[in-house]
Amino acid sequence: MELLTRENTIYRINDYATRKIPFVFLISYKGEDNLVYTPGAAANRGFFVDMPGMANHSLSGVPGHPIHLEMEPPEPERYRNAFDHVIKQILHGNSFLLNLTLPSLVKTNYSLRDIFTGSNAPFKLYLKDKLVVFSPERFVRIRGCTIVSNPMKGTLDASIPEAYRLLSSDPKEDAEHNTIVDLIRNDLSRVATHVRVKRFKYIEKLRTNRGELLQMSSEISGMLPSNFRESLGEIIFSMLPAGSITGAPKQKTMEIIKQVEGYDRGYYTGIFGYYDGESLDSAVAIRYMEQDGKQLVFKSGGGITFRSEWRKEYEELQKKVYVPVF
């Protein structure tokens, strides 16, 4: 497949959007080595996207046996060392929220294609024999001139007694969510007017092969200019990487992430989406599994604040290693 630089990605998105040519796209965390194809051309190359009301495939089928998923998380010492460095940076004032992620090794009896076709997730992506994403988090949706983002921050095991109340009232989760809402509101304000929070801290239940999770989100909207398609590429890239998977302040926090994570995120925590000639929908590439040689790697993480405890954050990283296939 043809991998595009940041500049060529922006050019192609602007060109297709201005001419109202449908396309699908995948943009990496670093914003380089991206994919932009018309839906049919993407499918011919093994690049499949499935969004609410938009899909460039007819793949189907789930194996007739239950899914099994084994996990080998990163060593606790590796996570603890990265966590301690992040806390030092937070206490020094260099960041006040940082999304720390690390890879886990996994084994499963399902293929990447099986996971793609069988996952119950609103936003899905499959690169044949390379990676699969089953994301619960929208990046931005554009309908008419209205742009909407749904940042997601705050996760809790739904089986815990009074889980809804605990998630909505936890001081650490509350501070984390408020920070991300402010960050996304600022990001949207760069490209849109009349930016406002339409829904604040709503909680949804996610079913996974390891049980149910509660996930807290907010909805922020704004108005784009009538000629936004001419600069759709710049609009998208001006908000990248997504605030929910970096932190705040964004640029300094990204520098710290580069220091502490010690691995290449690649397409993980990038974005992917579908433009149908009129409307666009896109998602953050989280809940992400990729083939690395003979190994399967699942990348996951969570937000760190000064209130965070390393063991709880390490456990959250592991709870996010799941597949929504039942």
N, C-alpha and C positions, 0 to 999 in steps of 0.2 A: 504493500500500500504506500501511497505517496504521503510522506510526512511533511508538514508545512511549518515554516518558521512563524513567529508571532506576526511579522509584517504581512506575510503571504496569507495567513489565516484571516487577518482583518480585511485584506483586500478581497478575498474570495467571499467572505460573509457579506460584505457591503455590496459586491457585484450581484450575488444571487438574491439578496434581499431586495435590492432596488428593482431588479427585474422580476421579482416575485416568483423566483424559481425555488421550489422546495429543496431542503437539504437537511442532513443530519450531521452532527459534529461531536468531536471529543477533544477537549483541551486539557493538557496536563497541568499539574500543580505549578510547574515553572513557566508554563505558557509557551513551551516549545514542543516540537515533534507532534503537531496536532493533526487531526483528521477532519476534513470537510468534504462531503460527497453528496450528490443527489441520492435520494433514498434507494433507487434501483441499483445505482453503481455501488453504493455501500454494501447492499445485500449480496451482490455478485462477488464481493471481496471478503465476505464473512464478517461484516460489521453490521450488527443488528441493534436497533433501538426500539424500546417499547415504552411509550408515555401514555397518560390518560387521553384516549381518543386518537392517538397517533402511533403508528407502528409501521416498520418497513420490512416485515417478515410475516410468514404464515407458519412458523415453527410451532410445534405442539407436542404434547406427550410427556407423561411422567412415568418413570419406572414403577412397576407394580409392587415394589418392596419399600419398606420404610428407609428413610435416610439415616445414616450413621455418620457422625462427625467427631473425629478425635482431634484434640488440640495440644500442641506443645508451645506454651506461652514463652515470651522472652524471659531470660533468667531474672529472678527478683532483684539480684544485685545490679544488673544492667539498668533495670527500670528505676531502682532507688537512686542510683548515681545520677541519672538524667533528671529525675524529679528534684533531687536536692539542688542541682545546678539551677533549675528553673526557679525554685523558691528563692535562692540567693538573688537572682536577677529581679524577681518581683520585689523583694525587700529593699533592693538598691534603687527601685523606682524605674527600672528599664522596661517593665511590662506589668500589667495588672491582671491579665488573663492570657494564658498560653495553652494552645491545644497540643498536647504531647501525644505522639503516636509511635508505635513500634510494630514490627511484624511478628506474627506467630506462625509456626509450621502447623499444617492441618492435613488430615487424611480423611477421605470420604469415599463411600461406595457409589456416589453420583458423579457423572461427568460435569464439566462446566456447562455444557449445553443442557443437561438435565436440570441443573440448578436454575438456569435462565428460564426455561419453559415452565418449571414447576414452582418457582418462587412467587409468593403472594406479596408483591411490592408495587407501589405506584410507578416507580421509575426504574427501568431495567436496561442493561446494556450487556452485549456479548460480543467479544472479539474472538473469532473461532480459534480454539485451542490455545488461547492466550490469557484471557481474563473474563470475569463476569462481575457485574455490579447489580445489586438489588437494593436501591437506595430508598429510604423513606423521606428524604429531604429535598424539597424544591429549592432551586437557586433563584431563577426569576421566570415569571410567565408574563407574556405581552399579548394582550388582546385589544384591538383598536389601538388607542394611544395610552392605555393604562398598563403600567408595569407593577407587578406584585412580587414580593419576596417573602419566603416563609422560613426564617432562620430557626434552627432546632438546637436547643441547649437544655439539658436536664434529663437524666435517665434514671429509672428506678425499677427494681424487680416488682412486678405487679402482685406477687404473692405475699409481700410483706403486709402485715396488718396496717390498715389506714394508709395505704400507699399513696392514694391521691392527695390526702391532706399533707403527708410528709413531703412529697415532692413539691407541692405548691408553696409550702411554708419554710422549706429548708433555707437558712441564711446563705449558705455557700451556693446552692443552685440558683437562688434568687439573684444574688449579685452577678453570677455568671450570665444568667439569661438577660438581665437588664443591660449589662455591658454589650452583649452581642446585638440586642435590639437597637441600642444607640449607634453602634458601629454600622449596622446595615442601613439605618435611617440616614446616616451621613453619606454612605456610599451611594444610595439612591438619589440623594440631594445633588450629587455631582452631575446627574444626567436628567433629572426629572424635577418638576415643580409640584406644589401642593402635596408634599410627602407627609403621610400620617400613618399612625399605627391603627389599623382597623380592628384587629383582634390581638389581645395581649394574654400570654401565658395560658393558652388552651392545651389540654392534655389529651393525647390519643393512646390507645392500647395497641401494641404490636404483638402479633403471634409469631413465635419462633419454634424451632425444633427443640429448644431448651426451656420452653415455657413462655410466659407473657411478660412484656416490658411496658412500662409507661414512658412516654416521650413528650416533653413539653416544647411547644412552638409558639411563635407569634406571627402575625401577618401585617406587612407594611406595604403601602401602595403609594404611587405617584403618577404624574401625567408626563408623557413624553411629547416632544414637538411633533407636528404632523408629518414632517419629513424625516423622521428618525431612521427609516430604513436605509437612507443614504449613508448613515454612520453607525449602523447596528454593530459592526465589528468593534469600533472604538467604545461604544456604550458597554458592551460585554466586558472587554478587557479592562476598562476603567474601574470595574468592581472586583477584579481578580487579584489574588486568590480570594475565595469566599471568606468572609469574616468569621463564620462559625467554625472553620477548621484552621484558622491562624490564631487570632486573638487581637489584643489591643494594647498599645497602639500598633497598628498592623505592621509597618515596615520594620521597626525595631524588634518586634516579636518574631518576625520571620527570620531575622538575623540570629536570634537565640535558638530558634527551631533548627536552623542549619548547623549550629554548634553542637546541640545536645542529642539529636536523633541518630546521627551516624549511619543513615541509610538513605537511599533515593526513594522518595514517595512515588515517582513516576506519574502514572495517571491517577493514582489514589489521591483523593481530595482535590482533583481537578473538577471539571464540569462536563456534562454531555447534554445533548438536547436535540430538538426536532423543530424545524420551521416549515410550515405547510404551505407557504406562499402568502399567508395573511397573518397567522398567529405563531407565536413561539412559546415553547415550554422547555424548561431545562432543569437539571438536578445536580446536586453535589455528589461526586463519585465516592460515597462512603458505603460501608457494608460491601467490601471489595475483596475478591479472591483472584489470585493470578498464578499461572504456571511459571515456575522458575526452574528450568531444567527438568529434573525428575521430581521436584518438590512442589507442593502447593503451599502458597503463602497467603495468609489472611492479615490484612493491615487494619489496625484499629487504635483507638485512643480516646482521650477526653480532655476537657478543659481543666486547667490548674489555676487556682487563685491562692491568696495567702491563707485562706481557710482550709485548704485541701490537706488531706492526710494520705501519705503515699500508699498505704496498704489498700485503702478504699478505692483510690484511683487505679491501682493495679488490678483490683477485682473488677472495676468497671470496664477496663480494657478487655478483660477476658469475657465478660458478659456480652460484649458486642461482637464476639466471634460466634455467630449463629447463622443459620439459613432458614428463611421463612417458608419452608416446605414441610408439610404435615403428613 
